[in-house]
């Protein structure tokens, strides 16, 4: 048996070989059988142990040729070629050919080739490779060691392969090729240029199975890597069954942004009939901007047009402009009950960083009042309130000063109210220490008391406008009496300009374990209101606008002092795995006095005292191993507070407020139970003044009824989240890029807006229970809701997700939603169903996973209101 040893030879071909002019001549395919292994073991290497004088001379002659040079070698290969085999390497100097036997390997630049038989004609820079018959196959049809070639990121596999080093052209018989996550199968693949392939009787698919679930077949196919695939004609096969044919087809063969048609989604609903949605075109203008145009068409009347323009310059700014216009109608043109409705929505966003201290953030939305009704999007239908804002902020490095200019706009689509602030200006001078001149930062210890005095200042100016809808019943009076009564819609316009300034002084010296913080501040507020109010004239029932204008100013002086400390109590039981328990108490007592010294003082002086106590209970576990730290667990966070109003003539104590939060079993990242809530307790007695009406009286419950306080409100919320362990061996879905990345790259959203299901998590459960109760007599109420989410893998390819809520007291199911996903290897199926409620609907979609073909999909949907 032949002894297997690795033979590796490196040729600097530029110095050794030249290219003959007969580049079109064939290469000898049927080489003679390999010489004995002992004779060939060191062929082509300088060694005193050479056993063949002929091969030794060949080796020397190769070296001599290399030393002597060749005038034509400039036309040859211009870089290093590395080759090896596990059996033998045979050189023929006379013909300038070389053959590699058994697991031959060639490396040339980015090209790598492996095959059991490789022949190289150095005079023509031509390489051929093929497999050898499989002796274990009785049929004689199987081959082993067939060629596998990698050229950059492209993979080629075939029965026989030829390649020209100089022209970078090649041919593969009965080949399989992988380029950019696309698989090409063909009887013959020719590489005619560096980036152009021709495939005969080719199949293109993104399914990596030997027998793909789907493929596109074409007798003539042109492949341009990183660009597209052109086929003429083209047939789509699913499970080896032809589905449809086209005279030609162009398929994207690249990742990221690219221009092209946006494939529509097809569906049907009871209100608008059959439809095509998101039919349009996406244009990747440049690396910094893109735009898309989309449309919706409905058979029962109606259409919609959409467009989104985006731009971005990394590290500088990003932004977008988007808009939509919709026109829907019901009934025929001659139908007396025919309705027509138009709506629009405009969105503008811009974010820019001029420098590290100057930023601009703007998000504006404008919509017609019927936009939430005249829509097909479930999220848009539920969003009946639009908020817009823009802020330009500037700070000065090394100083406490900053300024911001803002614009806000809020629109109530349900009631038609509009509130705007145009503009608002805020200047802020945060805490500074004016008496620390000449003191470097970090040198704050052992300072005189006056150098701890802090100063802050802020000024806020705003120009506001509100447009409030008003409805009036107007009466038309005829000669014989009242002729008709009808409603008239009008608006009240309220305009307000305000300027508010606040300056404060504070100091926080520490006296032992107690921190004392006195403060003094002055706030000056000025406002001008100008209102146009519509009123109905009683004489003729007409509407008239009445203008009212008012100017106000108020100056309030406030002073106060607070004292706080921190107390600790530690216990070390050392049992049940508990190393220590610590209780941290933070009591705080403050006194505030304020008086309006400018303007009409309607409230008089105000004096308050506030007491609050915070409690944190923590536990540390005994470490499981020596030298390690135990886990720290927060058991309970409990806070309480009460205030006393010296200025009130009665009922001076406020209700006692209580808040709490804890987590059970959640240490170490486990799923646990979170509990949180609040409560309020009144110290005063409640008296019924008349049936069903109650009022507080200045009598303490402790004196009247022997109890300290009365519970007036209570809230509690319990939540938990549990999930199975993620499968570490799970691979990313076929197609590579995430759905979010594909949306950003494509420039438009798919019909299904949900994230792709994660099949690597076997199950996930989250539950929330909240309960609230108002116990004040005469206005008692209570509410409780259970919200939950459950998703689980029925098998490794089936995932079911359920979302919903339940109103415990009204016994009503709120917003149920069921989603079913099926991983079909190279396809993905999603089914979404909302069985009840105002926006009940279903949505079914099957689509190709691969990002370059994600527009190939089948959709079906239905909804009573056309909302999805």
Order of alpha helices (4+ residues) and beta strands (2+ residues): beta-alpha-alpha-alpha-beta-beta-beta-beta-beta-beta-beta-beta-beta-beta-beta-beta-beta-beta-beta-beta-beta-beta-beta-beta-beta-beta-beta-beta-beta-beta-alpha-beta-beta-beta-beta-beta-beta-beta-beta-beta-beta-beta-beta-beta-beta-beta-beta-alpha-beta-alpha-beta-beta-beta-beta-beta-beta-beta
